[in-house]
Amino acid sequence: MKAFNEGKDIHYETALKIFGEEAAKSKRGVAKSINFGLLYGMGSRKLSQTIHVSTKEAKEYIDSYFASFPTVKEFLHQVGEDAKEKGYSQTLLGRRRYFDFENANAMIHASYLREAVNTLFQGSAADIIKLAMNKIMNTIVNEEAKLLLQIHDELIFEVKDELSEVFARKAQDIMENIYKLNVPLKVSVEIGKNWGDLK
């Protein structure tokens, strides 16, 4: 939370904790894969395939991550325990995903635990982007500015050239203030002639 509140690069900060200062810069991409992968239930085998290392090395990375961030491990475990007890996991806005743990075999049980965590994180992210989309559609979208696409946490707009910078600032402000978290929501903005120019 301190890193988020200070506006630091969270993936670099993770790399610092896991790999140390000398390797942090070169291992930022690995740390990013670990940050996202663990939230979505990725195990050592899948992580090894994603970052092209051995399963043993991937497991060491995961172990090092949880040693560096023990409260994250406790939290993820508690999400699973809560889902088992209640029979569902829910997003920040209260949308629920139900699980039949009682009738699940070991493989499905493990899958439900991953999905419970996934529901909390990806489901909540979906809630937040939809809140932002609704407010943007109701306040700043008009004949001169149209919402074309939503891709995960990205929104693509088509806006008249002369209005693009003002529109982008308004959309950014809405997105960054649509839901209060314990850390700031940060939104980056890019303007270009087509989607390919924005990457």
Backbone as a printed PyTorch tensor [residue, N CA C, xyz], in Angstrom:
tensor([[[  0.8310,  -1.2000,   0.0000],
         [  0.0000,   0.0000,   0.0000],
         [  0.8700,   1.2560,   0.0000]],

        [[  1.9720,   1.1880,   0.7340],
         [  2.8890,   2.3350,   0.7810],
         [  3.4180,   2.6400,  -0.6250]],

        [[  3.8030,   1.6000,  -1.3460],
         [  4.3130,   1.7920,  -2.7100],
         [  3.2490,   2.3910,  -3.6160]],

        [[  2.0130,   1.8860,  -3.5270],
         [  0.9210,   2.4260,  -4.3340],
         [  0.6600,   3.8910,  -3.9770]],

        [[  0.5940,   4.1770,  -2.6830],
         [  0.2940,   5.5380,  -2.2430],
         [  1.3980,   6.5270,  -2.5810]],

        [[  2.6140,   6.0250,  -2.7250],
         [  3.7370,   6.8980,  -3.1050],
         [  3.9220,   6.9660,  -4.6170]],

        [[  3.0170,   6.3080,  -5.3530],
         [  3.0720,   6.3710,  -6.8120],
         [  4.2290,   5.6000,  -7.4250]],

        [[  4.7440,   4.6160,  -6.7140],
         [  5.8820,   3.8450,  -7.2180],
         [  5.4090,   2.7770,  -8.2070]],

        [[  6.3290,   2.2920,  -9.0080],
         [  6.0710,   1.2070,  -9.9570],
         [  5.9760,  -0.0860,  -9.1590]],

        [[  4.7700,  -0.6190,  -9.0350],
         [  4.5340,  -1.7620,  -8.1580],
         [  5.2640,  -3.0130,  -8.6300]],

        [[  5.4310,  -3.1720,  -9.9250],
         [  6.1250,  -4.3510, -10.4460],
         [  7.6290,  -4.2570, -10.1670]],

        [[  8.1730,  -3.0520, -10.2830],
         [  9.5920,  -2.8540,  -9.9430],
         [  9.8050,  -3.0720,  -8.4440]],

        [[  8.8840,  -2.5620,  -7.6230],
         [  8.9950,  -2.7400,  -6.1720],
         [  8.9400,  -4.2190,  -5.8000]],

        [[  8.0990,  -4.9790,  -6.4890],
         [  8.0240,  -6.4250,  -6.2660],
         [  9.3400,  -7.0870,  -6.6560]],

        [[  9.8940,  -6.6880,  -7.8090],
         [ 11.1740,  -7.2340,  -8.2660],
         [ 12.2860,  -6.9330,  -7.2600]],

        [[ 12.2620,  -5.7420,  -6.6840],
         [ 13.2480,  -5.3900,  -5.6490],
         [ 13.1850,  -6.3650,  -4.4780]],

        [[ 11.9710,  -6.6610,  -4.0380],
         [ 11.7800,  -7.5530,  -2.8820],
         [ 12.2200,  -8.9840,  -3.1860]],

        [[ 11.9000,  -9.4570,  -4.3880],
         [ 12.1670, -10.8560,  -4.7230],
         [ 13.6050, -11.0780,  -5.1910]],

        [[ 14.0970, -10.1700,  -6.0480],
         [ 15.3840, -10.4160,  -6.7190],
         [ 16.5240,  -9.5310,  -6.2430]],

        [[ 16.2140,  -8.4990,  -5.4470],
         [ 17.2650,  -7.5950,  -4.9860],
         [ 17.5140,  -6.4690,  -5.9750]],

        [[ 18.2800,  -5.4850,  -5.5270],
         [ 18.4580,  -4.2460,  -6.2890],
         [ 19.1710,  -4.4570,  -7.6270]],

        [[ 20.1610,  -5.3230,  -7.6580],
         [ 20.9360,  -5.5100,  -8.8880],
         [ 20.1090,  -6.0980, -10.0260]],

        [[ 19.2210,  -7.0230,  -9.6910],
         [ 18.4400,  -7.7120, -10.7290],
         [ 17.0540,  -7.1220, -10.9370]],

        [[ 16.6450,  -6.1830, -10.0870],
         [ 15.2470,  -5.7010, -10.1070],
         [ 14.8290,  -5.1570, -11.4650]],

        [[ 15.6740,  -4.3490, -12.0900],
         [ 15.2920,  -3.7270, -13.3550],
         [ 15.0720,  -4.7780, -14.4440]],

        [[ 15.9910,  -5.7330, -14.5440],
         [ 15.8760,  -6.7520, -15.5920],
         [ 14.7720,  -7.7640, -15.3010]],

        [[ 14.3720,  -7.8830, -14.0320],
         [ 13.3600,  -8.8730, -13.6460],
         [ 11.9800,  -8.2570, -13.4380]],

        [[ 11.7940,  -6.9840, -13.8200],
         [ 10.4980,  -6.3340, -13.6160],
         [  9.3750,  -7.1080, -14.3140]],

        [[  9.6150,  -7.5600, -15.5510],
         [  8.5990,  -8.3020, -16.3040],
         [  8.2090,  -9.5990, -15.6160]],

        [[  9.1950, -10.2660, -15.0180],
         [  8.9260, -11.5050, -14.2760],
         [  8.0530, -11.1800, -13.0630]],

        [[  8.4200, -10.1020, -12.3560],
         [  7.6470,  -9.6880, -11.1770],
         [  6.2080,  -9.3450, -11.5550]],

        [[  6.0250,  -8.7130, -12.7190],
         [  4.6780,  -8.3800, -13.1910],
         [  3.8720,  -9.6530, -13.4350]],

        [[  4.5020, -10.6380, -14.0640],
         [  3.8170, -11.9190, -14.3050],
         [  3.4310, -12.5870, -12.9910]],

        [[  4.3050, -12.4830, -11.9990],
         [  4.0200, -13.0750, -10.6890],
         [  2.8830, -12.3150, -10.0090]],

        [[  2.9590, -10.9850, -10.0140],
         [  1.9030, -10.1740,  -9.3850],
         [  0.5280, -10.5360,  -9.9230]],

        [[  0.3870, -10.5600, -11.2430],
         [ -0.9120, -10.8530, -11.8360],
         [ -1.2510, -12.3350, -11.7480]],

        [[ -0.2660, -13.1710, -12.0020],
         [ -0.5060, -14.6100, -12.0120],
         [ -1.0150, -15.1500, -10.6910]],

        [[ -0.4300, -14.7020,  -9.5930],
         [ -0.8480, -15.2150,  -8.2830],
         [ -2.2600, -14.7690,  -7.9300]],

        [[ -2.6300, -13.5790,  -8.3790],
         [ -4.0050, -13.1170,  -8.1340],
         [ -5.0120, -13.9480,  -8.9040]],

        [[ -4.5790, -14.5080, -10.0300],
         [ -5.4860, -15.2930, -10.8530],
         [ -5.2830, -16.7880, -10.6660]],

        [[ -4.5830, -17.1570,  -9.5950],
         [ -4.4700, -18.5650,  -9.2410],
         [ -3.4140, -19.3380, -10.0060]],

        [[ -2.4570, -18.6370, -10.5940],
         [ -1.4190, -19.3050, -11.3570],
         [ -0.4680, -20.0610, -10.4340]],

        [[ -0.2250, -21.3200, -10.7540],
         [  0.7190, -22.1270,  -9.9950],
         [  2.1040, -22.0920, -10.6240]],

        [[  3.0340, -22.8480, -10.0550],
         [  4.4160, -22.8200, -10.5290],
         [  4.5510, -23.3580, -11.9550]],

        [[  3.7380, -24.3530, -12.3250],
         [  3.8380, -24.9130, -13.6760],
         [  3.4440, -23.8770, -14.7290]],

        [[  2.3190, -23.2200, -14.5060],
         [  1.8470, -22.2030, -15.4550],
         [  2.8030, -21.0060, -15.4880]],

        [[  3.2990, -20.5960, -14.3100],
         [  4.2400, -19.4770, -14.2630],
         [  5.5180, -19.8250, -15.0200]],

        [[  5.9870, -21.0620, -14.8760],
         [  7.2140, -21.4770, -15.5690],
         [  7.0310, -21.3790, -17.0860]],

        [[  5.8430, -21.7380, -17.5770],
         [  5.5600, -21.6380, -19.0150],
         [  5.4800, -20.1750, -19.4560]],

        [[  4.8970, -19.3410, -18.6060],
         [  4.6990, -17.9310, -18.9460],
         [  6.0180, -17.1750, -19.0290]],

        [[  6.9170, -17.4200, -18.0620],
         [  8.1700, -16.6510, -18.0180],
         [  9.3750, -17.4550, -18.5160]],

        [[  9.1100, -18.6800, -19.0200],
         [ 10.1400, -19.5240, -19.6520],
         [ 11.2990, -19.8670, -18.7210]],

        [[ 10.9440, -20.4100, -17.5620],
         [ 11.9430, -20.9510, -16.6270],
         [ 11.4710, -22.3410, -16.2110]],

        [[ 12.3080, -23.0500, -15.4670],
         [ 11.9140, -24.3730, -14.9920],
         [ 10.8180, -24.2400, -13.9360]],

        [[ 10.0680, -25.3150, -13.7510],
         [  9.0210, -25.3270, -12.7210],
         [  9.6410, -25.1080, -11.3480]],

        [[ 10.8090, -25.6820, -11.1300],
         [ 11.5110, -25.5270,  -9.8410],
         [ 11.8450, -24.0480,  -9.5860]],

        [[ 12.3610, -23.3770, -10.6290],
         [ 12.7070, -21.9560, -10.4840],
         [ 11.4540, -21.1170, -10.2590]],

        [[ 10.3770, -21.4340, -10.9880],
         [  9.1160, -20.7070, -10.8170],
         [  8.5890, -20.8710,  -9.3930]],

        [[  8.7020, -22.0820,  -8.8470],
         [  8.2590, -22.3210,  -7.4700],
         [  9.0940, -21.4990,  -6.4890]],

        [[ 10.3860, -21.3980,  -6.7470],
         [ 11.2570, -20.5830,  -5.8850],
         [ 10.8440, -19.1170,  -5.9260]],

        [[ 10.4680, -18.6340,  -7.1190],
         [ 10.0020, -17.2500,  -7.2510],
         [  8.7280, -17.0330,  -6.4280]],

        [[  7.8030, -17.9720,  -6.5440],
         [  6.5380, -17.8650,  -5.8060],
         [  6.7880, -17.9040,  -4.3010]],

        [[  7.6500, -18.8330,  -3.8730],
         [  7.9840, -18.9260,  -2.4460],
         [  8.6290, -17.6380,  -1.9510]],

        [[  9.5180, -17.0780,  -2.7660],
         [ 10.1870, -15.8270,  -2.4050],
         [  9.1910, -14.6740,  -2.3330]],

        [[  8.2330, -14.6730,  -3.2690],
         [  7.1920, -13.6450,  -3.2780],
         [  6.4010, -13.6890,  -1.9680]],

        [[  5.9320, -14.8790,  -1.6070],
         [  5.1200, -14.9990,  -0.3990],
         [  5.9300, -14.7620,   0.8720]],

        [[  7.2310, -15.0570,   0.8290],
         [  8.0930, -14.7420,   1.9830],
         [  8.2290, -13.2220,   2.1240]],

        [[  8.2580, -12.5310,   0.9860],
         [  8.3730, -11.0670,   0.9980],
         [  7.0540, -10.3810,   1.3430]],

        [[  5.9460, -11.0290,   0.9620],
         [  4.6130, -10.4490,   1.1810],
         [  3.7180, -11.4650,   1.8950]],

        [[  4.0290, -11.7810,   3.1610],
         [  3.2570, -12.8340,   3.8500],
         [  1.7810, -12.4970,   4.0230]],

        [[  1.4430, -11.2240,   4.1450],
         [  0.0280, -10.8760,   4.3370],
         [ -0.7700, -11.1370,   3.0640]],

        [[ -0.1150, -11.0760,   1.8910],
         [ -0.7990, -11.3930,   0.6390],
         [ -1.1950, -12.8650,   0.6360]],

        [[ -0.2600, -13.7160,   1.0490],
         [ -0.5500, -15.1530,   1.1030],
         [ -1.7110, -15.4260,   2.0620]],

        [[ -1.6710, -14.7920,   3.2320],
         [ -2.7520, -14.9700,   4.2120],
         [ -4.0860, -14.5030,   3.6330]],

        [[ -4.0650, -13.3680,   2.9550],
         [ -5.2920, -12.8180,   2.3850],
         [ -5.8750, -13.7560,   1.3340]],

        [[ -5.0310, -14.2310,   0.4040],
         [ -5.5010, -15.1230,  -0.6480],
         [ -6.0720, -16.4100,  -0.0530]],

        [[ -5.4140, -16.9150,   0.9900],
         [ -5.9050, -18.1190,   1.6740],
         [ -7.2770, -17.8430,   2.3080]],

        [[ -7.4120, -16.6660,   2.9140],
         [ -8.6740, -16.3180,   3.5950],
         [ -9.8220, -16.1660,   2.6040]],

        [[ -9.5250, -15.6480,   1.4180],
         [-10.5610, -15.5380,   0.3780],
         [-11.1200, -16.9250,   0.0620]],

        [[-10.2220, -17.9060,  -0.0790],
         [-10.6480, -19.2790,  -0.3480],
         [-11.4410, -19.8720,   0.8010]],

        [[-10.9780, -19.6320,   2.0180],
         [-11.6830, -20.1540,   3.1990],
         [-13.0780, -19.5520,   3.3150]],

        [[-13.1860, -18.2520,   3.0650],
         [-14.4950, -17.5840,   3.1090],
         [-15.4430, -18.1630,   2.0600]],

        [[-14.8970, -18.4230,   0.8700],
         [-15.7300, -18.9880,  -0.2000],
         [-16.2270, -20.3780,   0.1780]],

        [[-15.3530, -21.1680,   0.7930],
         [-15.7660, -22.5150,   1.2290],
         [-16.8580, -22.4300,   2.2920]],

        [[-16.7020, -21.4960,   3.2190],
         [-17.6680, -21.3600,   4.3150],
         [-19.0120, -20.8340,   3.8210]],

        [[-18.9960, -19.8160,   2.9670],
         [-20.2360, -19.1740,   2.5070],
         [-20.8320, -19.8450,   1.2720]],

        [[-19.9670, -20.5050,   0.4780],
         [-20.4300, -21.0970,  -0.7660],
         [-20.3730, -20.1370,  -1.9370]],

        [[-19.7660, -18.9710,  -1.7310],
         [-19.6350, -17.9980,  -2.8130],
         [-18.4830, -17.0410,  -2.5260]],

        [[-18.0560, -16.3630,  -3.5740],
         [-17.0980, -15.2600,  -3.4730],
         [-17.7850, -14.0610,  -4.0930]],

        [[-17.4200, -12.8470,  -3.6600],
         [-18.1040, -11.6930,  -4.2340],
         [-17.1570, -10.5460,  -4.5340]],

        [[-17.5910,  -9.7030,  -5.4560],
         [-16.8150,  -8.5370,  -5.8630],
         [-17.0170,  -7.4050,  -4.8580]],

        [[-16.2670,  -6.3250,  -5.0390],
         [-16.3980,  -5.1570,  -4.1650],
         [-17.8230,  -4.6080,  -4.1470]],

        [[-18.5230,  -4.7200,  -5.2780],
         [-19.8960,  -4.1980,  -5.3540],
         [-20.9470,  -5.2370,  -5.0010]],

        [[-20.4920,  -6.4280,  -4.5710],
         [-21.4290,  -7.4230,  -4.0700],
         [-21.9450,  -8.4350,  -5.0750]],

        [[-21.4210,  -8.4190,  -6.3140],
         [-21.8230,  -9.4770,  -7.2640],
         [-21.2140, -10.7900,  -6.7920]],

        [[-22.0010, -11.8450,  -6.7890],
         [-21.5560, -13.1290,  -6.2280],
         [-21.3500, -14.2000,  -7.2890]],

        [[-20.3710, -15.0450,  -7.0080],
         [-20.1720, -16.2620,  -7.8000],
         [-20.2750, -17.4270,  -6.8320]],

        [[-21.1810, -18.3430,  -7.1210],
         [-21.4490, -19.4540,  -6.2050],
         [-20.6460, -20.6930,  -6.5940]],

        [[-20.2910, -21.4820,  -5.5790],
         [-19.5090, -22.7080,  -5.7710],
         [-20.1440, -23.8610,  -4.9890]],

        [[-20.1050, -25.0310,  -5.5880],
         [-20.6300, -26.2300,  -4.9380],
         [-19.4570, -27.0560,  -4.3800]],

        [[-18.8400, -26.5460,  -3.3240],
         [-17.6800, -27.2230,  -2.7430],
         [-18.0280, -28.6220,  -2.2340]],

        [[-19.2300, -28.7860,  -1.7100],
         [-19.6140, -30.0720,  -1.1120],
         [-19.5560, -31.2270,  -2.0990]],

        [[-19.8760, -30.9620,  -3.3610],
         [-19.9140, -32.0240,  -4.3610],
         [-18.7280, -31.9810,  -5.3290]],

        [[-17.6770, -31.2590,  -4.9580],
         [-16.5280, -31.0970,  -5.8510],
         [-15.4500, -32.1280,  -5.5520]],

        [[-14.8780, -32.7000,  -6.6240],
         [-13.7140, -33.5640,  -6.4260],
         [-12.4880, -32.6660,  -6.2000]],

        [[-11.3310, -33.2500,  -5.9630],
         [-10.1350, -32.4790,  -5.5910],
         [ -9.7520, -31.4590,  -6.6630]],

        [[ -9.8430, -31.8620,  -7.9240],
         [ -9.4610, -30.9600,  -9.0090],
         [-10.4210, -29.7720,  -9.1050]],

        [[-11.7120, -30.0500,  -9.0160],
         [-12.7060, -28.9680,  -9.0940],
         [-12.6210, -28.0810,  -7.8480]],

        [[-12.3650, -28.6990,  -6.6980],
         [-12.2050, -27.9400,  -5.4510],
         [-11.0750, -26.9140,  -5.5980]],

        [[ -9.9390, -27.3470,  -6.1260],
         [ -8.7990, -26.4420,  -6.3280],
         [ -9.1530, -25.3460,  -7.3270]],

        [[ -9.9090, -25.7250,  -8.3610],
         [-10.3430, -24.7540,  -9.3600],
         [-11.2700, -23.7080,  -8.7310]],

        [[-12.1770, -24.1480,  -7.8550],
         [-13.0790, -23.2200,  -7.1710],
         [-12.2980, -22.2150,  -6.3180]],

        [[-11.2530, -22.6740,  -5.6500],
         [-10.4520, -21.7710,  -4.8210],
         [ -9.7950, -20.6930,  -5.6880]],

        [[ -9.2770, -21.0970,  -6.8560],
         [ -8.6740, -20.1230,  -7.7770],
         [ -9.7410, -19.1450,  -8.2880]],

        [[-10.9050, -19.6810,  -8.6230],
         [-11.9860, -18.8420,  -9.1430],
         [-12.5170, -17.8750,  -8.0830]],

        [[-12.4730, -18.2820,  -6.8230],
         [-12.9230, -17.3960,  -5.7420],
         [-12.0330, -16.1560,  -5.6760]],

        [[-10.7290, -16.3610,  -5.7670],
         [ -9.7790, -15.2430,  -5.7640],
         [ -9.9690, -14.4130,  -7.0330]],

        [[-10.0870, -15.0970,  -8.1630],
         [-10.2760, -14.4320,  -9.4420],
         [-11.5310, -13.5660,  -9.4340]],

        [[-12.6000, -14.0770,  -8.8380],
         [-13.8560, -13.3180,  -8.7560],
         [-13.6490, -12.0100,  -8.0060]],

        [[-12.9600, -12.0980,  -6.8730],
         [-12.7280, -10.8920,  -6.0810],
         [-11.9420,  -9.8570,  -6.8760]],

        [[-10.8580, -10.2710,  -7.5210],
         [ -9.9900,  -9.3010,  -8.1900],
         [-10.4870,  -8.9070,  -9.5800]],

        [[-10.6460,  -9.8780, -10.4720],
         [-11.0900,  -9.5270, -11.8200],
         [-12.5290,  -9.0440, -11.8220]],

        [[-13.3580,  -9.6480, -10.9850],
         [-14.7510,  -9.2170, -10.9040],
         [-14.8720,  -7.7890, -10.3970]],

        [[-14.0680,  -7.4470,  -9.3950],
         [-14.0900,  -6.0800,  -8.8620],
         [-13.5480,  -5.0920,  -9.8790]],

        [[-12.5000,  -5.4900, -10.6110],
         [-11.9710,  -4.6290, -11.6750],
         [-13.0450,  -4.3770, -12.7320]],

        [[-13.8090,  -5.4220, -13.0590],
         [-14.9100,  -5.2690, -14.0250],
         [-15.9760,  -4.3260, -13.4840]],

        [[-16.2850,  -4.4490, -12.2000],
         [-17.2520,  -3.5370, -11.5730],
         [-16.8070,  -2.0840, -11.7280]],

        [[-15.5370,  -1.8380, -11.4150],
         [-15.0190,  -0.4680, -11.4100],
         [-15.0240,   0.1230, -12.8150]],

        [[-14.5970,  -0.6520, -13.8150],
         [-14.5800,  -0.1120, -15.1800],
         [-15.9990,   0.1420, -15.6770]],

        [[-16.9520,  -0.6940, -15.2580],
         [-18.3480,  -0.4720, -15.6810],
         [-18.9250,   0.7830, -15.0180]],

        [[-18.5840,   1.0150, -13.7500],
         [-19.0210,   2.2530, -13.0930],
         [-18.4960,   3.4670, -13.8560]],

        [[-17.2100,   3.4040, -14.2160],
         [-16.5970,   4.5140, -14.9470],
         [-17.2580,   4.6960, -16.3140]],

        [[-17.4880,   3.5830, -17.0140],
         [-18.1270,   3.6680, -18.3320],
         [-19.5030,   4.3100, -18.2350]],

        [[-20.2860,   3.9060, -17.2410],
         [-21.6290,   4.4770, -17.0800],
         [-21.5730,   5.9790, -16.8360]],

        [[-20.6570,   6.4050, -15.9650],
         [-20.5680,   7.8380, -15.6680],
         [-20.0790,   8.6080, -16.8890]],

        [[-19.0840,   8.0620, -17.5820],
         [-18.5740,   8.7190, -18.7910],
         [-19.6840,   8.8280, -19.8350]],

        [[-20.4310,   7.7440, -20.0300],
         [-21.5140,   7.7500, -21.0290],
         [-22.5920,   8.7810, -20.6720]],

        [[-22.8510,   8.9390, -19.3690],
         [-23.9190,   9.8450, -18.9380],
         [-23.4830,  11.2960, -18.8220]],

        [[-22.1730,  11.5600, -18.8750],
         [-21.7220,  12.9370, -18.6310],
         [-20.9020,  13.5550, -19.7510]],

        [[-20.0090,  12.8090, -20.3960],
         [-19.1230,  13.4780, -21.3590],
         [-19.1730,  12.9120, -22.7820]],

        [[-19.8110,  11.7650, -22.9750],
         [-19.9370,  11.2270, -24.3360],
         [-21.0860,  11.9500, -25.0400]],

        [[-20.8320,  12.3560, -26.2850],
         [-21.8530,  13.0530, -27.0770],
         [-21.5870,  12.7890, -28.5610]],

        [[-22.1740,  13.6340, -29.4470],
         [-21.9990,  13.4230, -30.8880],
         [-20.5390,  13.5600, -31.3040]],

        [[-19.7520,  14.2850, -30.5210],
         [-18.3540,  14.5420, -30.8890],
         [-17.3720,  13.6280, -30.1740]],

        [[-17.8750,  12.7650, -29.3100],
         [-17.0060,  11.8450, -28.5650],
         [-17.7650,  10.5510, -28.3270]],

        [[-17.2330,   9.4730, -28.8520],
         [-17.9240,   8.1840, -28.7490],
         [-17.0250,   7.1420, -28.0870]],

        [[-17.6330,   6.2920, -27.2640],
         [-16.9220,   5.1570, -26.6910],
         [-16.9670,   4.0230, -27.7130]],

        [[-15.8010,   3.5750, -28.1670],
         [-15.7400,   2.5210, -29.1830],
         [-15.5650,   1.1410, -28.5750]],

        [[-14.6240,   0.9990, -27.6380],
         [-14.2610,  -0.3190, -27.1200],
         [-13.9020,  -0.2700, -25.6480]],

        [[-14.1650,  -1.3890, -24.9810],
         [-13.6190,  -1.6360, -23.6460],
         [-12.8260,  -2.9260, -23.7460]],

        [[-11.5580,  -2.8810, -23.3790],
         [-10.7130,  -4.0790, -23.3540],
         [-10.1360,  -4.1680, -21.9440]],

        [[-10.7140,  -5.0590, -21.1350],
         [-10.3120,  -5.2110, -19.7300],
         [-10.4040,  -3.8670, -19.0150]],

        [[ -9.2520,  -3.2510, -18.7000],
         [ -9.2930,  -1.9770, -17.9750],
         [ -9.0000,  -0.7850, -18.8840]],

        [[ -9.0960,  -1.0010, -20.1930],
         [ -8.8700,   0.0810, -21.1510],
         [-10.1810,   0.5080, -21.7960]],

        [[-10.3010,   1.8090, -22.0280],
         [-11.4250,   2.3440, -22.7900],
         [-10.8650,   3.0800, -23.9990]],

        [[-11.4310,   2.8140, -25.1580],
         [-10.9990,   3.4670, -26.3900],
         [-12.1310,   4.3720, -26.8720]],

        [[-11.7960,   5.6470, -27.0620],
         [-12.7830,   6.6320, -27.5150],
         [-12.3870,   7.1850, -28.8720]],

        [[-13.3940,   7.5940, -29.6370],
         [-13.1670,   8.3450, -30.8590],
         [-13.6720,   9.7590, -30.5930]],

        [[-12.7550,  10.7270, -30.6730],
         [-13.0700,  12.1060, -30.2850],
         [-12.5120,  13.0510, -31.3470]],

        [[-13.2220,  14.1120, -31.6120],
         [-12.7240,  15.1140, -32.5570],
         [-11.3820,  15.6430, -32.0630]],

        [[-10.4610,  15.8430, -33.0100],
         [ -9.0870,  16.2600, -32.6730],
         [ -9.0400,  17.4150, -31.6830]],

        [[ -9.7990,  18.4600, -31.9690],
         [ -9.7040,  19.6700, -31.1510],
         [-10.2540,  19.4860, -29.7360]],

        [[-11.0050,  18.4070, -29.5190],
         [-11.5870,  18.1610, -28.1940],
         [-10.8750,  17.0410, -27.4320]],

        [[ -9.9360,  16.3690, -28.0880],
         [ -9.3750,  15.1350, -27.5280],
         [ -8.6700,  15.3280, -26.1830]],

        [[ -7.8770,  16.3730, -26.0370],
         [ -7.1300,  16.5520, -24.7820],
         [ -8.0530,  16.8730, -23.6120]],

        [[ -9.0230,  17.7390, -23.8340],
         [ -9.9820,  18.0830, -22.7740],
         [-10.8090,  16.8550, -22.4010]],

        [[-11.2720,  16.1360, -23.4200],
         [-12.0570,  14.9230, -23.1740],
         [-11.2270,  13.9030, -22.3890]],

        [[ -9.9750,  13.7040, -22.7880],
         [ -9.1000,  12.7250, -22.1220],
         [ -8.9240,  13.0620, -20.6470]],

        [[ -8.7320,  14.3380, -20.3360],
         [ -8.5790,  14.7510, -18.9270],
         [ -9.8520,  14.4770, -18.1350]],

        [[-11.0060,  14.7500, -18.7340],
         [-12.2860,  14.5030, -18.0420],
         [-12.4980,  13.0090, -17.8080]],

        [[-12.2260,  12.2020, -18.8330],
         [-12.3850,  10.7510, -18.6990],
         [-11.4230,  10.2010, -17.6430]],

        [[-10.1900,  10.6860, -17.6580],
         [ -9.2010,  10.2540, -16.6730],
         [ -9.6520,  10.5980, -15.2560]],

        [[-10.1760,  11.7980, -15.0730],
         [-10.6460,  12.2190, -13.7500],
         [-11.7930,  11.3270, -13.2690]],

        [[-12.7210,  11.0160, -14.1480],
         [-13.8400,  10.1440, -13.7770],
         [-13.3160,   8.7700, -13.3830]],

        [[-12.4370,   8.2060, -14.1990],
         [-11.9290,   6.8580, -13.9460],
         [-11.1250,   6.7760, -12.6460]],

        [[-10.3630,   7.8250, -12.3560],
         [ -9.5220,   7.7980, -11.1480],
         [-10.3150,   8.0470,  -9.8690]],

        [[-11.5210,   8.5760, -10.0040],
         [-12.3060,   8.9270,  -8.8170],
         [-13.6400,   8.1970,  -8.7290]],

        [[-13.8300,   7.1710,  -9.5410],
         [-15.1250,   6.4950,  -9.6070],
         [-15.3930,   5.6200,  -8.3920]],

        [[-14.3440,   5.1430,  -7.7320],
         [-14.5270,   4.2470,  -6.5870],
         [-13.3780,   4.4520,  -5.6140]],

        [[-13.6980,   4.6090,  -4.3510],
         [-12.6760,   4.8830,  -3.3250],
         [-12.0690,   3.5770,  -2.8250]],

        [[-10.7630,   3.4520,  -3.0070],
         [-10.0020,   2.3220,  -2.4830],
         [ -9.0200,   2.8420,  -1.4370]],

        [[ -8.2980,   1.9450,  -0.8020],
         [ -7.2700,   2.3430,   0.1580],
         [ -5.9960,   2.8240,  -0.5280]],

        [[ -5.9350,   2.6520,  -1.8310],
         [ -4.8220,   3.1490,  -2.6420],
         [ -5.4320,   3.8930,  -3.8280]],

        [[ -4.6770,   4.8200,  -4.4260],
         [ -5.2520,   5.5770,  -5.5410],
         [ -5.4140,   4.7240,  -6.7960]],

        [[ -6.4830,   4.9930,  -7.5240],
         [ -6.6520,   4.4220,  -8.8630],
         [ -5.9070,   5.3480,  -9.8190]],

        [[ -4.9750,   4.8280, -10.5690],
         [ -4.2100,   5.6330, -11.5210],
         [ -4.5750,   5.2340, -12.9450]],

        [[ -4.7450,   6.2230, -13.7950],
         [ -5.1400,   5.9920, -15.1820],
         [ -4.1710,   6.7280, -16.0890]],

        [[ -3.5980,   6.0160, -17.0400],
         [ -2.7450,   6.6660, -18.0300],
         [ -3.5690,   6.9430, -19.2830]],

        [[ -3.2060,   8.0010, -19.9980],
         [ -3.9460,   8.4380, -21.1770],
         [ -2.9880,   8.5160, -22.3560]],

        [[ -3.4490,   8.0470, -23.4970],
         [ -2.6880,   8.2030, -24.7350],
         [ -3.6380,   8.6510, -25.8300]],

        [[ -3.1440,   9.5240, -26.7020],
         [ -3.9430,  10.0400, -27.8110],
         [ -3.2220,   9.7100, -29.1140]],

        [[ -3.9550,   9.1830, -30.0830],
         [ -3.3570,   8.8490, -31.3740],
         [ -4.4130,   8.7760, -32.4460]],

        [[ -3.9600,   8.6150, -33.6890],
         [ -4.8850,   8.5520, -34.8210],
         [ -5.6270,   7.2180, -34.8920]],

        [[ -5.0260,   6.1610, -34.3190],
         [ -5.6810,   4.8500, -34.2850],
         [ -5.1760,   4.0810, -33.0870]],

        [[ -5.8100,   2.9490, -32.8150],
         [ -5.4710,   2.1630, -31.6330],
         [ -4.0080,   1.7060, -31.6630]],

        [[ -3.5150,   1.3750, -32.8490],
         [ -2.1300,   0.9370, -32.9820],
         [ -1.1340,   1.9940, -32.5430]],

        [[ -1.4720,   3.2600, -32.7180],
         [ -0.5800,   4.3500, -32.2950],
         [ -0.5020,   4.4660, -30.7820]],

        [[ -1.4610,   3.8770, -30.0710],
         [ -1.5210,   4.0440, -28.6130],
         [ -0.6750,   3.0210, -27.8640]],

        [[ -0.1150,   2.0470, -28.5640],
         [  0.6120,   0.9570, -27.8910],
         [  2.0940,   1.2560, -27.8340]]])
